[in-house]
Amino acid sequence: MPGWRVPGAYLRIVGIMALPSAHPSPPPGAAPPLDQPQAGPAPAAALPLAPPHAGAGLAPARARPGPVSGQVFPSEPRGLGGRRRTYALVATDLDGTLLRAGDQVSARTRAALELARGAGARHIVVTGRPVPGVRGLLARLGYDGIAVCGQGAQVYDAAGGRMLSALTLDRETAATALGKIEAETGALFAAVDQDGTDGHTLIEPGYRMAHPTLPARPVPHRDSLWERPIAKVLIRHPELTDDELAAAARSVVDGLATVTMAGPGTVELQPLGVTKATGLARAAAQLGLGEADTLAFGDMPNDVPMLRWAAHGVAMANSHAELLAVADEITVSNEEDGVARVLERLYG
């Protein structure tokens, strides 16, 4: 299949499809799906949306003054004429952001997402989990929109169950990067997420999965990690903290891969230049939208590019310090429905 090669990566355009603007209503009494618009006319005229951006490319990172320390709800974003600003696209991370413990979305958060959709906004899930590791969760949550997965490497149509585009990490490049990191830090434990909707997470001896609900397949030795194309590499160190390991990896793999820290025990190597922001830009372009239209939520360093790209970036109170430093706003934690509180304020 034709593709576009960039350093250390291979882009595979799997297919483009128009996503419907409306879907059948759920059965009476059922909770509304996460990305299903309400039936009937949307009151978009009452809340003007930001005009679509002319392009979907990445804008240079803007200087962020950062939220005032201890300030949970800053003054509301304002558009032209001082009116309250709303956004045509709501982008949310999953773990630590939209989800509560146990991979649950609260009734309040579901209702707030429905409120935003009623005003004409679209919702895109943006997660570090690969498609095979999140597909079942999205189905259980009733989400049927576009999902950006694998730290931005994969754009997936949840309704159609098909990959729209995918980037892979060159396996020779990945092995070289691992060797460089180990020369700096000592022995690592590694795992990989295989490419595709049916790929597996393979773990070498000694690697421990940080997220217990994600399935993994043990392999006998590292060479087995490279048996088929991969989306990313996950690494752990027996002694270094996640921040220390990420910093050490960045210092030696420049030009080979993108290094990110996505959560406790989750330091990852992605195709060079790939981030949640690049994946979200590709997904937003499918909807004719761009960074000027986007309200983004996150909690970890892997969300930094996405919040910088978006017109308004919101960090959860439980966020890593790196994300708090670049956010436009800090809401309460995921367990306290932080996403819902912001959406209620902007779209209510």
Buried (B, 14 or more C-beta within 10 A) or exposed (E): EEBEEBEBBBBBBBEEEEBEEEBEBEEEEEEBBBBBBBEEEBEBEEBBBBEBBEEBEBBEEEEEEEBEEEEEEEEBBEEEEEEEBBBBBBBBBBBBBBBBEEBEBBEBBBBBBBBBBBBBBBBBBBBBBBBBBBBEBBEEBBBBBBBBBBBBBBBBBBBEEEBBBBBBBBBEBBBBBBEBBBEEBEEBBBBBBBBBBEBBBBBBEEBEBBBEEBEBEEBEEBEEBBEBBBBBBBBBBEEBEBBEBBBBBBEBBEEBBBBBBBBEBBBBBBBBBBBBBBBBBBBBBBBEBBBBBBBBBBBBBBBBBBBBBBBBBBBBBBBBEBBBEBBBBBBBBBBBBBBBBBBBBBBE
